[in-house]
Amino acid sequence: MLDDVAADRSTRRAETRPRTWSGGGDEPTLIDVFTAIHHVQLAMPAGREDEARAFFVGALGMGEVAKPPVLAARGGAWFRGGGVELHLGVEEPFAPARKAHPGLVVDDIEEAARRVGQDVEWDTDFPGFRRFYAHDPFGNRLEFLQPLRRCGEPATG
């Protein structure tokens, strides 16, 4: 039965997609089937969910997403807002991500810096964007970016 389902999906895909795959072969590569990133996971120490809520909901304005009961028992918290979903999962021993980070695109970089509620590290090394780095309550690095112009707008100057 599963073979029938897979064959049906393959047939439908062939009917709706051109047979030009990024890898140049007759089969799709993963790049041909990705559609989006569902969420980004960050680590957090056990028992500090209230601090996560204070930052991600209170400061950044995201909403908390109810975790399925089997996952809620593990601790952590999930947040969503503005097309972004962040999952904070308990990791022991905990070590914050100092280099790896989500890059969060915002419409108002100054307001984002104000809402973060901490000294931020401004960075001018990424052409086409204003950006800064900050940290969540656990020391995980977060990047906030604002495009200098909207996609499709002509460059000025």
Secondary structure, 3 states (H helix, E strand, C coil): CHHHHHHHHHHHHHHHCCCCCCCCCCCCCHHHHCCCCCCEEEEECCCCHHHHHHHHHHHCCCEEECCCHHHHCCCCEEEEECCEEEEEEECCCCCCCCCCCCEEECCCHHHHHHHHCCCCEEECCCCCEEEEEEECCCCCEEEEEEECCCCCCCCCC
